[in-house]
Amino acid sequence: MTSWSPAPRRSSPHAALLRLTRSTHACFTALLALVVAIGGCLLIPMAAVAQTSRDDSPEAKGFFQPLAPTPATTEHLAATPVFTETYEFVMGWGGPALQGELSWPRGVAADSSGYVYVADSNHHVVQKFDANGYFIQSWGGFGSSLGQFDMPHGIAVGNNDTVYVVDRGNARVQRFDRYGNLISAWGGFGSATGKFNSPVAVAVAPCGWVYVTDLGNQRVQVFEANGRFLNAFGAPGTGDGQFVRPAGIAVDSIGYVYVSDVGRQDVQVFSANGGYLDRWGGPGVGVAQFNEPWGLGVDHRDWIYVADTLNHRVQFFAGSGFYLGVWGSEGGNPGQFSMPFAVGIGPADTIYVADAGNNRIQKFSPAIEFLTQWGGQVTTVGHFREPIGVAVDRSDNVYITDTRNNRVQQFDASGRFVRAWGVFGTYGSPGGSFYWPIGIAVGCRGHVYVADFYNHRVQVFDAYGEFIRMWGENDSAPGQLSFPRGIAIGPDCYFYVTDTGNNRVEVFDGQGGLLRMWGRYGTGPGEFRGPRLLAVGPNGDVYVADTDNHRIQVFGANGSFLRMWGGYGSAPGQFNWPYGVAVDAQSNVYVADTNNHRIQKFDQYGRFLTSFGRRGAGPGELLQPSGIAIDSRGNVYVTDTGNHRVVKFRRYYRGLLYLPLIIQ
């Protein structure tokens, strides 16, 4: 998106032009008409550059509207240089998964020949393996075109080994042959029959009927193999045959349909036509109890396997609901799980579990013996798993928190890998280990500061990644931290931390000594709801992404509230989950508008200037951008979190023209 922005008034040559304009107004009126006739598009954006303001009064506390336009003065419009500012894609690095690597696999199924198909959700692809985990092929990629995916979830294999994929983000089902060639697709957003609201799982009956759990519409829909609608059953509620959040689905050899409900924590049984038959389970950690049972699988004995996701285990039952056994516990060793999401059954009743939190597939024998595993996280240097934080030093080296890989990676301005450091470590682990590093900043001495989110601490490293010091405990006491996310360095060389769990900002000296803090939970000025990242401007003003309030708040270095802007929405100046914020040398403010998949740019007072980026995975496109940083030349670096990459944009201008408008 391109917008127009007024630059500051220039000196004497333009003053002379102003005097000339006042004496020959009629001539300029004609000239203006000619400009409109030749290139009317030059004048249309002038309305978009109207100055903006908002009501920060106590009466407005907790209620945020889009920024209202404020008329510019006629004196300001006189002799104003008008130009278009835009940002072009320069390069990106990181990107898609390497072959066979997985990121949050949420569906797994096997065909009659033993090939295994995985819905690799965060990479937006389907990957195909042989029975031992050897990579065969992949297809898809992020997008909404046929054959592309937005968070593929459930996957099932039907007659003739056709592969059905629930394309959750696009609210549809896509059907492929065993080689990844698209056969058909159906669905779309909505609540009418044949439409979906967050579909998550699919199962194919022996007769060829296709069952889909339509989670957002709290129902199950039934289709022929070609997508022709047949039936729907279920309704919102907690009674027999009703659903809260229907998730997993499986069909046994005689056509009984099993549906897990992550809202009710149970499994219900239906006839092929949707008639209610039975239910079992309930919330808990005991035998036959569940904590978000997502995936279901059924073997040739009609045993039902339930991925008990947040209990980090798999339970299995006879079709009658009689409890048969359980395996797994939380962890990363063979036979352990971290949020198992799906169970697929292969020939000879081999069992495949999509171990989402460990980014792998585990294979077991029918006797629940561990056989093999494959997948794993993207750990190759230069690649990322959900990068979030980004910072640039005085030499324009770029530092990235490779969040899900629990490390920091450093690159030069051309995107060439320099070094990486960090290993996984849980709460209380030694310095240099991370548990989801998020915010990152480079200090006045070249030291690198990292907000270690789940370890509730800040760590400090030298420019080469050598650990120096750390501090922070999971507490609400002054100087302590609870889930810190953002970190920024001010011109005073103090550093500022968004203490997200405590909904406040804390300011420390270089040794970690607390200097001051401000904020509390709320929606009023100076209050926060889940603040994420922050930035400090050249004059010491502090800009905070108040994410869950969908706004930016600005404070003086002493914590005094100055102003705020935003509000929920997708129009210019509105936000949908603003996460990252950066300030350039001219005090312009850049915001990573995460769920609008764009970057918005404002002046220091919150007046909208321009935006760039749109949803996608191509050059210049973004998927849930999070972090943002500006180098010495004004280049913009964005952590394109959903696409697992870093993207660099360059600013340039077009069409510089002085238009003396409406002179009085």
C-alpha positions in Angstrom: 0.0 0.0 0.0 1.3 3.5 -0.9 0.4 6.7 0.8 1.3 10.4 0.6 3.1 12.3 3.2 3.8 16.1 3.6 7.4 17.0 4.3 8.4 20.0 6.4 8.1 23.4 4.7 11.2 24.5 2.9 12.9 27.9 3.0 13.1 30.9 0.8 12.6 29.5 -2.8 9.3 28.1 -1.7 8.3 31.2 0.2 8.8 33.0 -3.1 6.6 30.5 -4.8 4.0 31.1 -2.1 4.1 34.9 -2.9 3.8 34.2 -6.6 0.9 31.9 -5.9 -1.0 34.5 -4.0 -0.7 36.9 -6.8 -1.6 34.5 -9.6 -4.1 32.2 -7.9 -6.3 31.8 -11.0 -3.3 30.6 -13.0 -2.5 27.9 -10.5 -6.1 26.9 -10.3 -5.9 26.2 -14.0 -2.6 24.4 -13.6 -4.0 22.3 -10.8 -6.9 21.3 -13.1 -4.4 20.2 -15.7 -2.5 18.1 -13.2 -5.8 16.4 -12.2 -6.5 15.7 -15.8 -3.1 14.3 -16.5 -2.6 12.3 -13.3 -5.6 12.5 -11.0 -4.1 9.7 -8.9 -1.6 12.2 -7.6 -4.3 14.2 -5.8 -6.4 11.4 -4.5 -3.9 10.5 -1.7 -3.9 14.0 -0.4 -7.0 13.1 1.6 -5.2 10.1 3.1 -2.5 12.3 4.5 -4.9 14.4 6.6 -3.5 14.8 10.1 -4.9 12.6 12.8 -5.5 12.8 16.5 -7.4 11.0 19.2 -9.2 11.6 22.5 -6.9 10.6 25.3 -9.3 12.0 28.0 -10.4 9.9 30.9 -13.9 9.8 29.3 -12.4 7.8 26.5 -10.7 5.3 28.8 -11.1 1.8 27.5 -12.8 2.7 24.3 -10.7 3.1 21.2 -11.9 4.2 17.8 -10.0 4.6 14.5 -8.0 7.8 14.3 -10.2 10.6 13.1 -8.9 12.9 10.4 -8.0 16.5 11.5 -8.1 19.1 8.7 -4.7 20.5 7.8 -4.4 24.3 7.7 -4.4 26.1 4.4 -1.0 27.7 5.4 0.4 24.2 5.7 -1.0 23.1 2.4 0.6 26.1 0.6 3.9 25.2 -1.0 3.9 21.7 0.6 6.2 19.2 -1.2 4.0 16.2 -2.1 5.6 12.8 -2.8 4.9 9.2 -2.6 7.0 7.1 -0.2 7.0 3.4 -0.6 9.1 0.4 0.4 10.3 -2.3 -2.0 11.4 -5.8 -1.2 15.1 -6.2 -1.2 15.8 -9.8 0.0 14.7 -12.4 2.4 16.5 -15.3 4.1 15.5 -18.3 6.1 12.3 -19.6 4.6 10.6 -22.9 4.0 11.4 -26.2 5.7 14.2 -28.3 4.5 13.1 -31.7 3.2 11.7 -33.9 5.9 11.9 -31.3 8.7 8.6 -30.5 10.4 7.1 -27.6 12.3 4.0 -28.4 14.3 2.7 -31.4 12.4 -1.0 -31.7 13.2 -2.2 -34.5 11.0 -0.8 -37.9 10.0 -2.3 -40.7 7.8 -1.0 -43.7 5.9 -2.1 -45.2 2.6 -2.5 -48.9 1.6 1.2 -49.1 0.5 2.5 -47.8 3.8 3.4 -44.3 2.7 2.8 -41.7 5.4 1.4 -38.2 4.8 1.9 -35.4 7.3 0.1 -32.1 7.5 3.1 -29.9 8.3 1.0 -27.0 9.6 3.5 -24.2 10.2 5.3 -24.8 6.9 1.9 -25.0 5.1 2.8 -28.1 3.2 2.0 -31.8 3.0 5.0 -34.0 3.3 5.1 -37.6 2.2 7.5 -40.3 3.6 7.9 -44.0 3.3 7.1 -46.2 6.3 10.5 -45.7 7.9 10.4 -41.9 7.6 12.5 -41.5 4.4 11.4 -38.2 2.7 9.6 -38.8 -0.7 8.1 -35.4 -1.7 6.1 -32.4 -0.5 3.5 -30.2 -2.0 1.5 -27.0 -1.2 3.0 -23.8 0.2 1.4 -20.9 1.9 -1.5 -19.3 0.0 -5.2 -19.5 -0.9 -4.9 -20.7 -4.5 -5.9 -24.3 -5.2 -3.2 -26.6 -4.1 -1.9 -24.2 -1.5 -2.5 -24.2 2.3 -3.0 -21.9 5.2 -2.3 -24.1 8.3 -3.2 -27.6 7.0 -4.6 -29.5 10.0 -6.3 -32.9 9.5 -5.4 -35.4 6.9 -6.9 -38.7 5.8 -6.5 -41.3 3.1 -9.6 -42.6 1.3 -10.4 -45.1 -1.4 -7.8 -45.4 -4.2 -5.3 -43.8 -1.8 -6.7 -40.3 -2.4 -5.5 -37.8 0.2 -7.9 -35.4 1.9 -6.4 -32.4 3.6 -8.3 -30.0 5.9 -7.0 -26.5 4.9 -8.0 -24.8 8.1 -7.0 -21.2 7.4 -8.8 -21.3 4.0 -11.9 -23.1 5.5 -11.9 -25.8 2.9 -11.1 -29.5 2.2 -8.7 -30.3 -0.7 -8.4 -33.7 -2.3 -5.2 -35.0 -4.0 -4.0 -38.1 -5.6 -1.1 -40.0 -3.9 1.4 -37.9 -5.9 0.1 -34.5 -4.7 -2.0 -33.7 -7.8 -5.1 -31.7 -6.9 -8.4 -33.5 -7.7 -11.0 -31.3 -6.2 -11.7 -28.8 -3.4 -14.7 -27.6 -1.6 -15.9 -25.4 1.3 -15.2 -21.7 2.0 -15.9 -19.5 5.0 -19.5 -19.5 6.4 -22.1 -21.3 8.3 -24.3 -22.6 5.5 -24.2 -26.2 4.6 -21.0 -27.1 2.8 -19.2 -24.0 4.3 -16.8 -24.1 7.3 -15.7 -22.1 10.3 -12.3 -23.5 11.3 -12.5 -27.1 10.1 -9.8 -29.2 11.8 -10.1 -32.9 11.1 -11.3 -35.3 8.4 -12.0 -39.0 8.2 -13.2 -41.3 5.4 -15.7 -44.1 6.0 -15.4 -47.5 4.3 -18.3 -46.5 2.0 -16.3 -43.4 0.9 -18.2 -40.8 2.8 -16.0 -37.9 4.1 -16.6 -36.6 7.6 -15.2 -33.2 8.6 -15.3 -31.6 12.1 -16.4 -28.0 11.6 -15.1 -26.7 15.0 -16.3 -23.0 14.7 -19.8 -24.1 13.6 -19.9 -26.8 16.3 -21.0 -29.6 14.0 -19.8 -32.4 11.8 -20.5 -32.3 8.1 -20.7 -35.3 5.7 -19.8 -35.3 2.0 -19.4 -37.6 -0.9 -15.9 -38.2 -2.1 -16.2 -35.4 -4.7 -17.4 -32.9 -2.1 -21.1 -33.0 -2.6 -22.9 -32.2 0.7 -24.8 -35.1 2.3 -25.6 -34.3 5.9 -24.6 -32.4 9.0 -25.1 -33.3 12.7 -24.5 -31.7 16.1 -25.4 -28.4 17.6 -23.9 -26.0 20.2 -24.2 -27.3 23.7 -23.1 -29.9 26.3 -26.0 -32.3 25.9 -25.8 -35.7 24.2 -25.1 -35.2 20.5 -24.0 -31.6 21.0 -20.6 -30.0 20.7 -18.5 -27.3 22.2 -15.4 -27.6 20.1 -15.4 -30.8 18.0 -11.9 -31.7 17.0 -10.8 -35.2 16.1 -12.8 -37.7 14.1 -12.5 -41.3 13.1 -14.8 -43.9 11.5 -14.6 -47.6 12.3 -15.2 -50.7 10.0 -19.0 -50.7 10.4 -19.4 -47.0 10.0 -19.7 -45.8 13.6 -18.3 -42.2 13.9 -16.2 -41.1 16.8 -15.8 -37.4 17.6 -13.5 -35.9 20.2 -14.5 -32.5 21.8 -11.7 -30.4 23.2 -14.3 -28.1 24.9 -16.1 -31.0 26.7 -13.0 -33.2 27.1 -14.9 -36.3 25.9 -15.5 -38.6 22.9 -19.0 -39.1 21.5 -20.1 -42.0 19.2 -22.7 -41.6 16.4 -24.2 -43.7 13.7 -23.1 -43.1 10.1 -26.1 -40.7 9.7 -25.2 -38.8 12.8 -27.6 -40.4 15.3 -26.2 -40.1 18.9 -25.1 -43.5 20.4 -22.7 -43.0 23.3 -20.1 -40.9 25.0 -17.1 -41.4 27.4 -14.4 -39.4 29.0 -14.4 -36.1 30.9 -11.8 -33.6 32.1 -8.8 -34.7 34.1 -5.5 -36.6 34.1 -6.8 -40.0 35.3 -7.7 -43.1 33.3 -10.1 -42.4 30.5 -10.0 -38.6 31.2 -8.7 -36.0 28.8 -7.1 -32.6 28.5 -7.9 -31.4 25.0 -8.2 -34.7 23.0 -7.5 -33.5 19.5 -6.8 -36.4 17.2 -8.4 -39.9 16.8 -7.4 -43.0 15.0 -8.9 -46.4 14.5 -7.3 -49.7 13.7 -8.6 -52.9 12.0 -9.8 -54.2 15.4 -11.9 -51.0 15.8 -9.7 -49.9 18.7 -9.9 -46.1 19.1 -6.7 -44.2 19.8 -7.0 -40.7 21.3 -4.3 -38.1 21.2 -4.7 -36.7 24.7 -2.9 -33.5 23.7 -2.3 -31.5 26.9 -1.8 -34.6 29.0 1.0 -35.5 26.6 -0.1 -39.1 26.0 -2.1 -41.4 23.9 -5.0 -43.5 25.3 -6.8 -46.3 23.5 -10.2 -47.9 23.9 -12.4 -50.5 22.5 -15.2 -49.2 20.3 -17.6 -49.5 23.3 -15.4 -47.0 25.2 -13.9 -49.7 27.4 -10.4 -48.4 28.4 -7.5 -50.6 27.1 -4.3 -48.7 27.9 -2.1 -45.6 27.7 1.4 -44.6 26.8 3.6 -41.5 26.8 4.5 -38.7 29.2 5.8 -35.1 28.6 9.3 -35.0 27.2 11.4 -35.4 24.1 12.7 -38.9 24.4 11.4 -41.8 22.2 8.0 -42.7 23.4 7.4 -39.4 25.1 5.3 -36.5 23.7 4.9 -32.8 23.7 1.4 -32.0 22.7 0.6 -35.0 20.4 -2.1 -33.8 17.9 -3.0 -36.7 15.7 -2.9 -40.5 15.4 -2.7 -42.3 12.1 -2.9 -46.1 11.5 -0.9 -47.8 8.8 -0.9 -51.3 7.3 -0.6 -54.0 9.9 -1.9 -51.6 12.5 1.4 -49.7 12.9 0.7 -46.4 14.8 1.9 -43.0 13.8 1.7 -40.1 16.2 2.1 -36.4 15.2 4.2 -35.3 18.1 3.6 -31.6 17.4 5.5 -30.0 20.2 8.6 -32.1 19.3 8.1 -31.4 15.6 8.3 -35.1 14.7 6.4 -38.2 13.8 6.8 -41.3 16.1 6.1 -44.8 14.9 4.9 -47.6 17.2 4.1 -51.3 16.7 0.5 -52.6 17.5 2.0 -53.7 20.9 3.0 -50.0 21.6 6.7 -50.6 21.1 8.6 -47.6 19.8 10.0 -48.3 16.3 11.4 -45.1 14.9 10.9 -41.3 14.6 11.6 -38.6 12.1 11.2 -34.9 11.4 12.5 -32.5 14.1 13.1 -28.8 14.1 14.8 -26.7 11.5 18.2 -26.4 13.1 20.4 -25.6 10.1 22.1 -22.3 10.6 20.6 -19.6 8.4 17.1 -21.2 8.8 14.5 -20.3 11.4 11.6 -21.6 13.4 9.3 -18.7 14.2 11.8 -15.9 14.5 10.4 -13.0 16.5 13.0 -10.4 17.7 15.3 -8.4 15.4 18.0 -5.8 16.2 20.6 -4.0 14.2 24.0 -2.8 15.6 26.0 0.3 14.5 27.7 -1.7 11.7 24.3 -2.9 10.4 24.8 -6.4 11.5 21.4 -8.1 12.1 20.6 -10.2 15.2 17.6 -12.5 15.2 16.0 -14.4 18.0 15.3 -17.8 16.4 12.6 -18.4 19.0 11.5 -21.9 18.5 15.1 -23.1 18.0 16.1 -21.3 21.3 19.1 -19.5 19.9 20.3 -16.1 18.5 21.6 -15.9 14.9 23.7 -13.0 13.6 23.9 -11.9 9.9 25.6 -9.1 8.1 23.5 -6.6 6.1 23.5 -8.8 3.0 21.9 -11.7 4.9 25.1 -13.7 5.1 25.3 -15.9 8.2 27.9 -14.8 10.8 27.4 -16.8 14.0 24.8 -18.4 16.2 24.6 -19.1 20.0 22.2 -20.6 22.5 20.8 -24.0 23.5 17.5 -25.1 24.9 17.3 -24.8 28.7 14.3 -24.7 31.1 13.7 -22.5 34.1 16.8 -22.3 36.2 19.1 -23.4 33.5 22.6 -21.8 33.2 23.3 -18.7 31.2 23.5 -19.1 27.5 20.5 -21.4 27.4 17.1 -20.2 26.3 13.5 -21.1 26.6 11.8 -19.1 23.8 14.1 -16.0 23.4 11.9 -13.2 22.1 13.1 -9.5 22.4 16.6 -8.5 21.5 18.6 -5.3 21.5 22.2 -4.2 21.0 23.5 -1.9 23.7 25.9 1.1 23.7 28.9 -1.1 24.3 27.9 -3.6 21.6 26.5 -6.0 24.2 23.5 -8.0 23.1 20.5 -8.2 25.5 17.9 -11.0 25.1 14.5 -11.4 26.8 14.4 -15.1 27.7 10.6 -15.5 27.9 9.8 -18.7 29.7 12.9 -18.4 31.9 11.6 -15.0 33.1 15.0 -13.3 32.8 17.2 -11.1 30.7 20.6 -12.4 29.5 23.5 -10.3 28.3 26.2 -11.4 25.8 29.1 -9.8 24.1 29.1 -9.2 20.4 30.5 -12.7 19.8 27.8 -14.5 21.8 29.8 -15.1 25.0 27.6 -15.0 28.1 28.2 -12.1 30.5 25.4 -11.9 33.0 21.6 -12.4 33.6 18.9 -11.5 36.1 15.2 -11.9 36.7 12.9 -14.3 38.6 9.3 -15.2 37.9 7.8 -12.7 40.3 5.8 -9.4 40.4 8.2 -7.7 42.9 9.9 -4.6 41.5 12.9 -5.6 39.4 11.6 -9.2 38.8 10.0 -10.4 35.6 7.1 -12.5 34.5 7.3 -13.6 30.8 9.4 -10.7 29.5 9.0 -10.1 25.8 10.4 -6.8 24.6 13.7 -5.1 25.2 15.1 -1.8 23.9 18.0 0.4 24.6 17.6 4.2 25.1 19.9 7.0 24.2 20.8 7.1 27.9 22.1 3.5 27.5 19.5 2.2 30.0 17.4 -0.6 28.7 13.6 -1.0 28.8 11.7 -4.3 29.2 8.1 -5.1 28.6 7.3 -7.3 31.6 4.3 -8.9 29.9 3.0 -11.1 32.7 2.9 -8.1 35.0 1.6 -5.7 32.3 4.3 -3.1 32.9 7.5 -1.6 31.6 10.7 -1.8 33.7 13.8 0.2 33.2 17.3 -1.1 34.2 20.8 0.1 34.2 23.5 -1.9 32.4 24.1 -4.1 35.4 20.4 -5.0 35.8 19.6 -2.6 38.6 16.0 -1.4 38.5 15.6 2.3 37.9 11.9 2.8 37.5 8.8 1.0 36.3 5.2 1.9 35.2 2.0 0.3 34.0 -0.7 -2.1 35.2 -3.4 -4.2 33.7 -6.2 -2.3 32.1 -7.5 -0.4 29.0 -6.9 3.2 30.1 -4.0 5.5 29.3 -0.8 4.1 30.8 -2.4 0.6 31.3 -1.6 -2.5 29.3 -3.1 -5.8 28.2 -0.3 -8.1 27.1 2.3 -5.6 25.9 4.8 -7.2 23.5 7.8 -5.4 22.0 8.8 -1.8 22.5 11.3 0.8 21.1 12.9 4.0 22.3 13.1 7.1 20.0 16.0 9.5 19.5 14.6 11.9 22.1 14.1 9.1 24.7 10.3 8.7 24.2 9.2 5.0 24.7 6.8 3.4 22.3 5.1 0.3 23.5 3.0 -2.2 21.4 0.0 -2.6 23.7 -1.0 -5.7 21.8 -4.2 -6.9 23.3 -5.5 -3.4 23.4 -4.6 -3.0 19.6 -2.8 0.3 20.1 0.6 2.0 20.5 1.3 3.9 23.7 4.0 6.5 24.1 5.7 7.6 27.3 8.4 9.9 28.3 11.7 8.3 29.5 10.4 8.8 33.1 7.3 6.8 32.4 4.9 9.8 32.0 2.1 9.0 29.6 2.2 11.1 26.4 -0.2 9.8 23.9 -1.6 6.7 22.2 -3.2 5.7 18.9 -4.8 2.8 17.2 -7.9 0.7 17.7 -9.0 -2.7 16.4 -9.4 -3.0 12.7 -7.7 -3.2 9.3 -8.0 0.4 8.1 -4.9 2.7 8.0 -4.0 3.5 11.6 -5.9 0.5 13.0 -4.3 -2.7 14.2 -5.0 -6.3 14.6 -2.5 -7.5 17.2 0.4 -5.1 16.9 3.5 -6.9 18.1 6.7 -5.1 17.1 7.6 -1.5 17.0 10.7 0.5 15.8 11.7 4.2 15.6 14.0 5.6 13.0 16.4 8.6 13.3 13.7 11.0 12.2 11.4 9.6 15.0 9.1 7.9 12.5 7.4 4.9 14.0 7.1 1.5 12.3 4.6 -1.1 13.7 4.4 -4.8 12.8 0.6 -5.2 12.5 0.8 -8.9 13.0 -2.7 -10.2 12.1 -3.1 -7.7 9.3 0.1 -9.0 7.8 1.6 -5.6 7.2 3.9 -2.9 8.4 2.4 0.5 9.2 4.5 3.7 9.4 3.5 6.8 11.4 5.1 10.0 12.5 6.0 10.4 16.1 2.5 11.7 16.9 0.7 8.7 15.5 -0.3 10.3 12.1 -0.4 7.6 9.5 2.2 7.9 6.7 2.2 4.6 4.7 2.1 0.8 4.9 3.6 -2.1 3.1 3.3 -5.8 3.0 0.3 -8.0 2.5 -0.6 -11.6 3.4 1.4 -14.2 1.5 4.7 -15.9 1.2 6.1 -14.3 -1.9 8.6 -11.4 -2.2 7.4 -8.5 -0.2 4.6 -10.5 1.3 4.3 -11.3 5.0 2.6 -13.8 7.3 2.2 -12.7 10.9 5.2 -10.3 11.1 6.5 -9.8 14.6 9.8 -7.9 15.0 11.0 -4.9 13.2 14.3 -2.9 13.1 15.8 0.0 11.1 19.4 0.1 10.0 21.6 3.2 9.5 20.4 3.7 5.9 16.7 3.4 6.7 16.4 -0.1 5.5 13.7 -2.1 7.4 14.2 -5.6 8.6 11.1 -7.7 9.5 10.9 -11.1 11.2 8.3 -12.7 8.9 7.4 -15.2 11.7 4.8 -17.3 9.9 7.0 -17.7 6.9 10.1 -18.5 9.1 12.3 -15.9 7.5 13.7 -12.4 7.7 12.7 -9.9 5.1 14.5 -6.7 4.2 12.8 -3.6 2.6 14.3 -0.5 1.1 12.6 3.0 1.2 12.4 5.1 -1.9 10.4 8.1 -3.2 8.6 8.9 -6.4 7.1 11.9 -8.0 8.4 14.8 -6.0 6.1 17.8 -6.8 5.2 21.0 -5.0 1.5 21.8 -5.2 0.4 25.2 -3.9 -3.2 24.3 -2.9 -6.1 26.4 -1.7 -4.1 29.5 -0.8 -6.0 32.1 1.2 
